[in-house]
Amino acid sequence: MGLSATMEIGKNGLNVYRVATEVTSENIANVNTQGYSRQRVLFESAPPTQQNGFPLGTGVQIATVERYYDGLLQQQLVNAQTTQGFDTSKSTTLQQVEPYFNEVTNDGIGTAISKFFNAWQDMTLNPGGTAERQVAITRGQILSDNFQTVSKGLNDAISTQNASLVPLTSDINSTLTNIAQLNSQIKTTELLYGNANEMRDQRDLLVRNLSQKIGITFTENTDGTTDIKYADGGAALVTGSSAGAFSLDQTNPNSFVVQLTPPGGALATVTPTTGQLGATVALRDTIIPGYLTQVDTLAKSVIDSVNTLHSAGFSPTGGTGQNFFTPSGAVAGSAGAFSIAAGLDITTIAASGNALLPGDNSNALSIAQLANSNTVPSGTPVSTFSSYYNSLVSTVGLDVQASKTTVAQDEAFTKQLTTLRESNSGVSLDEELTNLIKYQRSYQASSKLITTATEMMDMVIGMIR
């Protein structure tokens, strides 16, 4: 081993610490890049040579450039973001629905029901009064408007959730395609060059973003690719460089059916229950329709109970059989179709219970007393109008509050996991600057080694001359 070997060691040192400086520069440049994992250079001694029977080192070489990555944290983040995606979508929509049941700032259904039956109570004092009869009709119309407003709002919310499936599934498909493409690029790159850390970071970020929209499980393969499966049923979503795709059967324009075609598989119907996709389907099919059914149940009970008494009463001219509200056949749609019956005016209001006594108030009194009678639901009444509606309002309010609390907990948990990831994989400028100085000094030392060897060689050549 001569001076040439010393110079070779110095040259290798220059190359190694140049690369180390480049890696450090990459870390510093990406300190604010979302999803980036800091990288480090792992050094190892170069293979030794035999010199006079003794093994002597030949310097340093780079074993690999690895990224700080924790597979367990990635899995925990994926699971946490799936839960957060579901809860956040649900909470956001419930907060949009809540104003329809806000009895504090608005005169909603509950107030309208109370004022409607108060109008009948006032009519008992003057059954033949024109003003009292007009007030009853006006209050009935206001009640009708309230039911229709709430019904339309809830149906619009259902339609919005259904329509949002189109861009949501398109976004999911785009993410799946991008993950599959990155899988292919990572596999090729690592076969040729051995390092695709940046592309791995991009793919991991896409996986986390995907997990917000749907529940997934993933497997990291030895060739650098990641296979992804659908948590709701286990169907494949990404296999190597092949991606599956979600689609919508829009045969029923009011209720799209979610379908999935796995990579190389056949089209099948799926029922999402997790992530934003699961929340959207649940809101469309279960949660909001549940509120609407209760509103329809209340509307039908009001219609049936008032019509039963009113049609049996008598107007000042002795007329009978007049409904106050348009009859409703089925519970579904009762709130949306709530309206004043044809033929009802101040002359046909049936306040009397006797055809021969037009000034009688017995029927008006019976209708007024409905406010405190168990009338909901129709056929098997167990609750008054007010208590039933108050229970519905309380349910909506509690659902909204519970969803807000859940989202806050999800955000705190996700933030904690993100902080853990940043502490493990994030870039620390202090640490990188320390490494930069260390590699700079090492580069200078390697350069000095070459300079020293050159001077020694010049001295030897000078002696020969």
C-alpha positions as CSV (number, residue, x, y, z in Angstrom):
1,M,0.0,0.0,0.0
2,G,1.6,3.2,-1.2
3,L,0.9,6.9,-1.5
4,S,-1.4,6.2,-4.4
5,A,-3.6,4.1,-2.1
6,T,-3.6,7.0,0.4
7,M,-4.7,9.4,-2.4
8,E,-7.5,6.9,-3.4
9,I,-8.7,6.8,0.2
10,G,-8.8,10.6,0.2
11,K,-10.6,10.6,-3.2
12,N,-13.2,8.2,-1.9
13,G,-13.7,10.4,1.2
14,L,-14.3,13.4,-1.0
15,N,-17.0,11.5,-3.0
16,V,-18.6,10.0,0.1
17,Y,-18.9,13.3,2.0
18,R,-20.0,15.1,-1.1
19,V,-22.9,12.7,-1.3
20,A,-23.6,13.1,2.4
21,T,-23.7,16.8,2.0
22,E,-26.1,16.4,-0.9
23,V,-28.4,14.3,1.2
24,T,-28.3,16.9,4.0
25,S,-29.1,19.6,1.5
26,E,-32.0,17.6,0.3
27,N,-33.3,17.3,3.9
28,I,-32.9,21.1,4.5
29,A,-34.6,21.9,1.2
30,N,-37.7,19.7,2.0
31,V,-38.1,20.9,5.6
32,N,-41.6,22.1,4.7
33,T,-42.6,19.5,2.2
34,Q,-45.7,17.5,3.3
35,G,-45.0,13.8,3.7
36,Y,-41.3,14.1,3.3
37,S,-39.1,11.7,5.4
38,R,-35.6,12.8,6.2
39,Q,-32.8,10.7,4.9
40,R,-29.4,9.8,6.2
41,V,-26.3,8.3,4.8
42,L,-25.0,5.1,6.3
43,F,-21.2,4.7,6.1
44,E,-19.2,1.5,6.2
45,S,-15.6,0.7,5.9
46,A,-14.4,-0.2,2.4
47,P,-13.2,-3.7,1.9
48,P,-9.6,-4.1,3.3
49,T,-6.6,-5.2,1.3
50,Q,-3.6,-7.3,2.3
51,Q,-0.3,-5.5,2.8
52,N,2.7,-7.4,4.0
53,G,0.3,-10.0,5.4
54,F,-1.8,-7.5,7.3
55,P,-5.3,-6.4,6.4
56,L,-5.4,-2.6,5.8
57,G,-8.5,-0.6,5.3
58,T,-9.1,1.2,2.0
59,G,-11.2,4.0,3.3
60,V,-15.0,4.6,3.6
61,Q,-17.9,3.9,1.3
62,I,-21.7,4.5,1.4
63,A,-23.7,1.4,2.5
64,T,-27.1,3.0,1.7
65,V,-29.1,6.2,1.9
66,E,-32.1,5.4,4.0
67,R,-35.1,7.3,5.1
68,Y,-36.5,7.5,8.6
69,Y,-39.7,5.5,8.3
70,D,-41.9,3.8,10.9
71,G,-44.3,1.3,9.3
72,L,-46.4,1.1,12.6
73,L,-46.9,4.8,12.7
74,Q,-48.0,4.8,9.0
75,Q,-50.6,2.1,9.8
76,Q,-51.8,4.0,12.9
77,L,-52.1,7.2,10.8
78,V,-54.0,5.4,8.1
79,N,-56.5,4.0,10.6
80,A,-56.8,7.3,12.5
81,Q,-57.5,9.2,9.3
82,T,-60.1,6.8,8.1
83,T,-62.0,7.3,11.4
84,Q,-61.5,11.1,11.2
85,G,-62.7,11.2,7.6
86,F,-65.9,9.4,8.5
87,D,-66.6,11.5,11.7
88,T,-65.7,14.8,10.1
89,S,-67.9,14.3,7.1
90,K,-70.8,13.2,9.3
91,S,-70.3,16.2,11.7
92,T,-70.1,18.7,8.9
93,T,-73.4,17.6,7.3
94,L,-75.2,17.3,10.6
95,Q,-74.3,20.9,11.4
96,Q,-75.8,21.9,8.0
97,V,-79.0,20.0,8.9
98,E,-79.3,21.3,12.5
99,P,-80.7,24.8,11.6
100,Y,-83.9,23.2,10.4
101,F,-84.6,22.1,14.0
102,N,-83.3,25.3,15.7
103,E,-86.3,26.4,17.8
104,V,-84.3,29.0,19.6
105,T,-83.6,31.5,16.8
106,N,-86.4,30.4,14.4
107,D,-90.1,29.9,14.7
108,G,-89.9,26.2,13.6
109,I,-92.3,23.4,13.5
110,G,-92.7,23.2,17.3
111,T,-93.6,26.8,17.6
112,A,-95.9,26.6,14.6
113,I,-97.8,23.6,16.1
114,S,-98.2,25.5,19.4
115,K,-99.6,28.6,17.8
116,F,-101.9,26.6,15.5
117,F,-103.6,24.9,18.4
118,N,-103.6,28.2,20.4
119,A,-105.6,29.7,17.5
120,W,-108.2,27.0,18.0
121,Q,-108.2,27.7,21.7
122,D,-109.0,31.4,20.9
123,M,-111.8,30.3,18.6
124,T,-113.5,28.5,21.4
125,L,-114.2,32.0,22.9
126,N,-115.8,33.2,19.7
127,P,-116.6,30.3,17.4
128,G,-118.3,32.5,14.8
129,G,-115.6,35.2,14.7
130,T,-114.2,36.0,11.3
131,A,-110.9,37.1,12.7
132,E,-110.5,33.9,14.8
133,R,-111.3,31.7,11.9
134,Q,-108.8,33.6,9.6
135,V,-106.1,33.2,12.3
136,A,-106.7,29.5,12.4
137,I,-106.3,29.2,8.6
138,T,-103.2,31.4,8.7
139,R,-101.6,29.4,11.5
140,G,-102.4,26.2,9.5
141,Q,-100.7,27.7,6.5
142,I,-97.6,28.7,8.5
143,L,-97.5,25.2,9.9
144,S,-97.7,23.8,6.4
145,D,-94.9,26.0,5.3
146,N,-92.7,24.9,8.2
147,F,-93.2,21.2,7.4
148,Q,-92.5,21.7,3.7
149,T,-89.4,23.8,4.5
150,V,-87.9,21.1,6.8
151,S,-88.9,18.3,4.4
152,K,-87.3,20.1,1.4
153,G,-84.1,20.9,3.4
154,L,-83.7,17.3,4.5
155,N,-84.4,16.0,1.0
156,D,-81.9,18.5,-0.5
157,A,-79.3,17.3,2.1
158,I,-79.9,13.7,1.0
159,S,-79.6,14.7,-2.7
160,T,-76.4,16.6,-2.0
161,Q,-74.9,13.5,-0.3
162,N,-75.9,11.4,-3.3
163,A,-74.4,13.8,-5.8
164,S,-71.2,14.1,-3.8
165,L,-70.5,10.4,-4.5
166,V,-69.5,11.4,-8.1
167,P,-66.5,13.6,-7.4
168,L,-65.6,11.5,-4.3
169,T,-65.3,8.2,-6.2
170,S,-63.5,10.1,-9.0
171,D,-61.0,11.4,-6.5
172,I,-60.5,8.0,-5.0
173,N,-59.9,6.4,-8.5
174,S,-57.3,9.1,-9.3
175,T,-55.4,8.4,-6.0
176,L,-55.5,4.6,-6.7
177,T,-54.1,5.2,-10.2
178,N,-51.3,7.4,-8.9
179,I,-50.3,4.9,-6.2
180,A,-50.1,2.1,-8.8
181,Q,-48.0,4.3,-11.0
182,L,-45.6,5.1,-8.2
183,N,-45.4,1.4,-7.4
184,S,-44.2,0.8,-10.9
185,Q,-41.7,3.6,-10.8
186,I,-40.4,2.6,-7.4
187,K,-39.9,-1.0,-8.4
188,T,-38.0,0.0,-11.6
189,T,-35.9,2.6,-9.9
190,E,-34.8,0.4,-7.1
191,L,-33.9,-2.4,-9.5
192,L,-31.7,-0.1,-11.4
193,Y,-30.4,2.4,-8.9
194,G,-31.3,1.0,-5.5
195,N,-33.0,4.1,-4.0
196,A,-36.5,5.6,-4.5
197,N,-37.0,7.3,-1.2
198,E,-38.7,10.4,-2.5
199,M,-41.2,8.4,-4.5
200,R,-41.9,6.2,-1.5
201,D,-42.7,9.4,0.5
202,Q,-45.1,10.5,-2.2
203,R,-46.8,7.1,-2.2
204,D,-47.1,7.0,1.6
205,L,-48.7,10.4,1.5
206,L,-51.2,9.3,-1.1
207,V,-52.0,6.2,1.0
208,R,-52.7,8.4,4.0
209,N,-54.9,10.7,1.9
210,L,-56.7,7.7,0.4
211,S,-57.4,6.4,4.0
212,Q,-59.4,9.6,4.7
213,K,-61.9,8.7,2.0
214,I,-62.2,4.9,2.4
215,G,-61.1,2.3,4.9
216,I,-58.0,0.4,3.7
217,T,-55.3,-2.0,4.7
218,F,-51.9,-2.1,3.0
219,T,-49.0,-4.5,2.7
220,E,-45.4,-3.5,1.9
221,N,-43.7,-5.9,-0.5
222,T,-40.0,-6.8,-0.8
223,D,-39.9,-5.3,-4.3
224,G,-40.8,-1.9,-3.0
225,T,-44.4,-1.9,-4.0
226,T,-47.4,-1.6,-1.7
227,D,-50.6,-3.6,-2.1
228,I,-53.8,-2.0,-0.9
229,K,-57.1,-3.7,0.0
230,Y,-60.5,-2.3,0.7
231,A,-61.4,-2.6,4.4
232,D,-65.1,-3.1,3.7
233,G,-64.9,-6.6,2.3
234,G,-61.2,-7.1,1.6
235,A,-61.3,-6.6,-2.2
236,A,-58.0,-5.5,-3.8
237,L,-57.6,-1.9,-4.7
238,V,-54.0,-1.8,-5.8
239,T,-51.9,-4.8,-6.7
240,G,-48.4,-3.8,-7.8
241,S,-48.7,-1.5,-10.8
242,S,-52.4,-2.3,-11.3
243,A,-55.2,-0.2,-9.8
244,G,-58.9,-1.0,-9.3
245,A,-61.7,1.5,-9.8
246,F,-64.9,2.6,-8.1
247,S,-68.0,3.3,-10.2
248,L,-71.6,4.3,-9.6
249,D,-74.7,2.6,-10.9
250,Q,-76.9,5.6,-11.6
251,T,-80.0,3.6,-12.6
252,N,-81.8,5.2,-9.7
253,P,-80.9,8.9,-9.9
254,N,-81.8,9.5,-6.3
255,S,-79.7,6.7,-4.9
256,F,-76.5,5.8,-6.7
257,V,-75.1,2.3,-6.0
258,V,-71.4,2.1,-5.3
259,Q,-69.5,-0.5,-7.3
260,L,-65.9,-1.7,-7.3
261,T,-63.8,-3.4,-10.0
262,P,-60.6,-4.8,-8.4
263,P,-57.4,-5.1,-10.5
264,G,-58.1,-8.0,-12.9
265,G,-61.4,-8.7,-11.2
266,A,-65.1,-8.4,-11.9
267,L,-67.4,-5.6,-11.2
268,A,-69.3,-6.0,-7.8
269,T,-71.5,-3.9,-5.6
270,V,-70.0,-2.7,-2.3
271,T,-71.4,-1.1,0.8
272,P,-69.0,1.5,2.2
273,T,-69.1,1.9,5.9
274,T,-65.8,3.7,6.6
275,G,-64.1,7.0,5.7
276,Q,-65.7,9.8,3.8
277,L,-67.3,7.5,1.4
278,G,-68.9,5.4,4.2
279,A,-70.1,8.6,5.9
280,T,-71.7,9.9,2.7
281,V,-73.6,6.7,2.2
282,A,-74.7,6.5,5.8
283,L,-75.9,10.1,5.8
284,R,-77.8,9.6,2.5
285,D,-79.4,6.2,3.4
286,T,-79.8,6.2,7.2
287,I,-79.0,9.2,9.3
288,I,-80.9,12.0,7.4
289,P,-83.7,9.8,6.2
290,G,-84.2,8.8,9.9
291,Y,-84.8,12.5,10.8
292,L,-87.1,12.9,7.8
293,T,-89.1,9.9,8.7
294,Q,-89.8,11.3,12.2
295,V,-90.8,14.6,10.6
296,D,-93.2,12.8,8.2
297,T,-94.6,10.8,11.2
298,L,-95.3,14.0,13.0
299,A,-96.9,15.6,10.0
300,K,-99.2,12.7,9.3
301,S,-100.3,12.6,12.9
302,V,-101.2,16.3,12.8
303,I,-103.0,15.8,9.5
304,D,-104.9,12.7,10.6
305,S,-105.9,13.9,14.1
306,V,-107.0,17.4,13.0
307,N,-108.9,16.1,9.9
308,T,-110.7,13.4,11.9
309,L,-112.2,15.9,14.2
310,H,-112.7,18.7,11.7
311,S,-114.4,16.6,9.1
312,A,-116.8,15.4,11.8
313,G,-117.7,19.0,12.9
314,F,-120.1,21.5,11.4
315,S,-119.6,24.9,9.8
316,P,-121.9,27.9,10.6
317,T,-124.1,26.8,7.6
318,G,-124.3,23.2,8.9
319,G,-121.8,21.8,6.3
320,T,-119.7,18.9,7.4
321,G,-117.1,16.5,6.0
322,Q,-114.5,19.2,5.3
323,N,-110.9,18.4,5.9
324,F,-108.6,21.0,7.3
325,F,-105.4,19.7,5.8
326,T,-105.0,17.7,2.6
327,P,-105.2,14.0,3.6
328,S,-102.0,12.0,3.5
329,G,-102.0,8.4,2.5
330,A,-98.6,7.1,3.6
331,V,-96.2,8.4,6.2
332,A,-93.4,9.0,3.7
333,G,-93.7,12.4,2.1
334,S,-96.4,13.7,4.5
335,A,-94.3,16.7,5.5
336,G,-93.4,17.6,2.0
337,A,-97.1,17.4,0.9
338,F,-98.5,19.2,4.0
339,S,-101.0,21.7,2.8
340,I,-104.4,23.3,3.5
341,A,-107.2,21.2,2.1
342,A,-109.2,22.4,-0.9
343,G,-112.4,24.1,0.0
344,L,-111.3,25.3,3.4
345,D,-112.0,29.0,4.2
346,I,-113.5,31.0,7.0
347,T,-117.0,29.8,6.1
348,T,-116.2,26.1,6.1
349,I,-114.2,25.9,9.3
350,A,-116.1,23.4,11.5
351,A,-116.0,24.8,15.0
352,S,-119.4,23.4,16.0
353,G,-120.1,19.9,17.1
354,N,-123.8,20.2,16.3
355,A,-125.4,21.0,12.9
356,L,-128.3,22.8,14.7
357,L,-126.0,24.9,16.8
358,P,-123.7,27.0,14.5
359,G,-122.4,29.0,17.5
360,D,-121.3,25.9,19.4
361,N,-117.6,25.6,20.2
362,S,-117.4,22.0,21.1
363,N,-115.5,20.9,18.0
364,A,-113.1,23.8,18.2
365,L,-112.4,22.8,21.9
366,S,-111.8,19.2,20.9
367,I,-109.3,20.3,18.2
368,A,-107.6,22.6,20.7
369,Q,-107.3,19.8,23.2
370,L,-105.3,17.7,20.6
371,A,-102.3,19.7,21.7
372,N,-102.2,17.9,25.0
373,S,-103.3,14.5,23.8
374,N,-101.3,11.5,22.7
375,T,-101.6,11.6,19.0
376,V,-98.2,10.5,17.6
377,P,-97.8,8.3,15.7
378,S,-101.1,7.8,13.9
379,G,-102.8,4.5,14.8
380,T,-100.7,3.8,17.9
381,P,-100.3,7.1,19.6
382,V,-97.9,7.3,22.5
383,S,-96.8,10.9,22.5
384,T,-98.1,14.4,22.2
385,F,-97.1,16.6,19.2
386,S,-94.8,18.8,21.3
387,S,-93.1,16.0,23.2
388,Y,-92.5,14.0,20.0
389,Y,-91.0,17.0,18.2
390,N,-89.0,18.1,21.3
391,S,-87.5,14.6,21.4
392,L,-86.6,14.8,17.7
393,V,-84.9,18.2,18.3
394,S,-83.0,16.8,21.2
395,T,-81.9,13.9,19.2
396,V,-80.6,16.1,16.4
397,G,-78.9,18.4,18.9
398,L,-77.2,15.5,20.8
399,D,-76.1,13.9,17.5
400,V,-74.5,17.2,16.4
401,Q,-72.8,17.7,19.8
402,A,-71.6,14.1,19.9
403,S,-70.2,14.4,16.4
404,K,-68.3,17.6,17.3
405,T,-66.8,16.0,20.4
406,T,-65.8,12.9,18.4
407,V,-64.2,15.0,15.7
408,A,-62.2,16.9,18.3
409,Q,-61.0,13.7,19.8
410,D,-60.1,12.4,16.3
411,E,-58.1,15.5,15.6
412,A,-56.3,15.3,18.8
413,F,-55.3,11.7,18.3
414,T,-54.3,12.3,14.7
415,K,-52.3,15.4,15.7
416,Q,-50.5,13.2,18.3
417,L,-49.6,10.6,15.7
418,T,-48.5,13.3,13.3
419,T,-46.3,14.8,15.9
420,L,-44.7,11.4,16.6
421,R,-44.1,10.9,12.9
422,E,-42.5,14.4,12.6
423,S,-40.2,13.6,15.6
424,N,-39.2,10.4,13.9
425,S,-39.3,11.2,10.2
426,G,-39.5,15.0,10.0
427,V,-36.5,17.3,9.3
428,S,-34.8,19.0,12.2
429,L,-32.8,22.0,10.9
430,D,-30.6,22.0,14.0
431,E,-29.6,18.4,13.4
432,E,-29.1,18.9,9.7
433,L,-26.9,22.0,10.2
434,T,-24.8,20.0,12.7
435,N,-24.5,17.2,10.1
436,L,-23.6,19.8,7.4
437,I,-20.7,21.1,9.5
438,K,-19.6,17.6,10.3
439,Y,-19.5,16.5,6.6
440,Q,-17.9,19.8,5.7
441,R,-15.0,19.1,8.1
442,S,-14.8,15.5,6.9
443,Y,-14.6,16.7,3.3
444,Q,-11.9,19.2,4.3
445,A,-9.9,16.4,6.1
446,S,-10.2,14.2,3.0
447,S,-8.9,17.0,0.8
448,K,-6.1,17.6,3.3
449,L,-5.2,13.9,3.0
450,I,-4.9,14.2,-0.7
451,T,-2.8,17.4,-0.4
452,T,-0.5,15.7,2.1
453,A,-0.1,12.6,-0.1
454,T,0.7,14.9,-3.1
455,E,3.3,16.7,-1.1
456,M,4.9,13.4,0.0
457,M,4.9,12.2,-3.6
458,D,6.5,15.4,-4.8
459,M,9.2,15.0,-2.2
460,V,9.9,11.4,-3.3
461,I,10.1,12.5,-7.0
462,G,12.4,15.3,-5.9
463,M,14.7,12.8,-4.2
464,I,14.8,10.7,-7.4
465,R,15.8,13.7,-9.5
